[in-house]
């Protein structure tokens, strides 16, 4: 699918870049596939989904993902629908991967929140919505699995409002759930969308009948029609109508109901994205000619939110995912990092569903893959002038710290290279103790450690064990040279450097962090760090 030529210079306005967030098992991977199917980006679900327990989506490519049936790496899928270009950012679905998910959300202008109709808002969802709030990302809600037994609609909507402090505006109202599920009433068209199990070989097109016509009596019993009508009336009376400004500011979420597995309600969700999802948004800049990058600016600029190695095992490639913030990129352009490194981008990649193509051009809002050999890292900004640095892509203090122990001590140099390479990708964080030089691996959760161990073994041929370390938490430390020197002198064995050479205090407990803050009030202990 070639990109349309930008004759009028406003091609960026056609872009819609969004992510899907959910608690594990709410149906995010199924919804990702079904959105691509409904948009015509793939022909059959079977193209990206095997049968039974081996069901996978093209976004899930790593061995550990196939074995566990989870997504642990973020990727992007691009498709065209209603004369708009959609970039779907696939985020890790496992609870261990909040940091990688956060960085992916920095590249999104909108999010679809998927809820399990039987469970409502779950803990992982709560964390992800907090991340969206940090960036005022508007959220569209899709309540999934209505073909199974579900909570009552008002109970689900109350759950969203109470737990997420988010106003909800239902755009549809369901009739029953599980075996009693008949479909949804559409508030806008005043029609009833009939639920039918679609044939696997064709795209589902929902059948609609007017709510106030004769045909509705062929579809719903009198009790069902009364239930739906009363639900619609109560929802309109008790809940706010959709307001675009409130939605774009992240205060209100339009709500849709359906079943991703049965492909019901997904076409309506696709239309909702086309109708409501905002285009590329201005990007705050920590450095540059101005304090914000506008999508309509002439200069090409973008930021790296992910680096992925070995997506294609045949080529041992390393690709930086760059979200373009401004300008019209053309193949072969020279772009510079803020640090002065120049890259000639001859083979930029665009991702179309399961395919990868060389991009001749790309615009603000697009995500392109830039092959490189260790030049680019997460948080880097690329621009024509090299004067920009985008802000808002921090590292988080790890919640797990592990010590790397080699089974073959002769491979110490190889291990250093492997750990540094994976840390640059953002798979895990890497700290090196100032005394003794021991490597400590930092991660948000245990699964990251497993991924690290597997990739070190598979890609570098190194057998390494990540065992418990004496440290429980890490904090970046800053202050005057004299104050830092005094602190480090007092805590020599507990100070490390991160991959940028910045000092980090490795504490045995949260209590030790608090105690140290009291003893050294002029030192700042930070749980997040942005690249300087």
ABEGO torsion letter per residue (X at the ends): XBBBBBAAGAAAAABBBBBBBBBBGAGAAAAAAAAAAAAGABABAAAABBBEAABBBAABABAAAAAAGBBABBBBBBBBBGGBBBBBBBBBABAAAAAAAAAAAAABABBBBBBBAAAEBBAAAAAAAAAAAAAGBBBBBBBBGAABBBBBAAAAAAAAAAAAGBBBBBABBBBEBEAABAEBBBAAAGBBBBBBBBBAABBBBBBBBBAABAAAAAABBAAAAAAAAAAAAAAAAABBBBBAAAAAAGABBBBBBEBAAAGBGAAAAAAAAAAABBBBBBBBBABEABABBBAABABBBBBBABBBBGABAAAGBBBBBBBBABEBBBBGBBBBBAAGBBBBBABBBBBBEABBBBBABBBBGBBBBBBBBGABBBGBBBBAAGABBBBGBBBBBBABBBBBBBABAAAAAAAAAAAAAAAAAGABBBBBBABGGBBBBBBABAAAAAAAAAAAAAAAGBBBBBBBBABABBBBBBEBAAAAAAAAAAAAAABBBBAAGBBBBBBABAAAAAAAAAABAABBBBABBBBX
